[in-house]
Amino acid sequence: MSVLPFHFRGKSIGYEIKDINQLKLPSRRMISKIEKKKFDAVIDLNRKEQLFYSYVMIIAHTGLRIGFTKKFADKIYNLQVLNDESNAKISYKNLLNCLKML
């Protein structure tokens, strides 16, 4: 969060090692932080499946969840973006093009 501009810091949620439990999921404290906030949309920028971030996407009650295609992505995301496994630049360019259309 230290690299964010000042006006975004109050609206963002940071996490530390103690916010991840033994099962590599968000702790109760982290879940409480997320549930207190309201989100218009949530974007997962991970190109590979990571259970922690997938769980965060689910508990952040929002109408729009965006992420890259991966295993079980259809159960998590409303909008999936094609993921080019060999070239990250293409994947993120696809994401930006999709966001421009919204």
N, C-alpha and C positions, 0 to 999 in steps of 0.2 A: 504494500500500500504506500510505501514511502516514495515511490516514483509517480504516484498519481497527483494531479493538480489539487490544490487545497479544497476547491469547491466539490470535488468528488469523494474526498476522504470520509466525510460524514455519512455518505450514502452507501459506501462499500462495506463488505464484510471480509475481514481478514481471518486467517486461521493459523494455528501453531500446531506443533506436534501433539500437545495435550488435547487438541480438538479432534484427534483421530483415536478411536478406541482400538482394542486388541483385535477386532475382526476387520480392521482397516476401513471402518465406516465412520461417519460423523458421530461425535459424542453427543450426549444429551444437551450439553451446553451449546454446541454448535447448531443442533437442530432447533433449539429455542431461539437463537439469534435469527435463523433463517425464517422461522414461522412468524416472527414479530414484524418482518418487513413485507411490503407489498411490491410485487414485480409486474411489469407489463409484459416482459419477455425475458427469457433466459437463454443464453447461447453457450454451448459447450464447444470449446475450441480444441479439445483433445481428439486426435485422429485415431487413436487406439482405445480400446475399451478399458476404462478405469472405474472400478466399482464405486469408489468414494464419490466421484463427480456425477456418476449416473444416479446415485442415491440422492445427492443434493438436488439434482434436476427434478426428481420426483417429489421431494418434500417442499420445494419452492412452488407453491400453488400459483400457477399462472396459466393463462390461456395459450401462450405461444412458447414452445420449447424447440430450439433449433440445435442441430448437431450433425456430425458427419455419419454416413452410413457405416455401420459396424454390427456386430452380433447383438441381437435383441434391441436394436435401435428403433424398430417399429413400435415397441412397447413403451418407449421413453419419449421420443421426439414427435412433434406434430409435423415438423418440416425437416427433411433429411437432405443433406448436400452430398453429392458424389465425392468419394474420397479416392484420390489417386495415390496408391500405396508407395509408388516410386518417387513421386515429386510433390513435396509439400506445397510448393509455390502454386501449383495448379489447383490443389485442393482449396487453399485459402482464397484464390482468385474466384473459384466457383462460389464460395461462400459470399464474398463481396458482391458478386453479380446477383445472387439470390436476394440479398438484403436490399439491393437497389430496386428490385422489382416490388418489394413490399410497400 
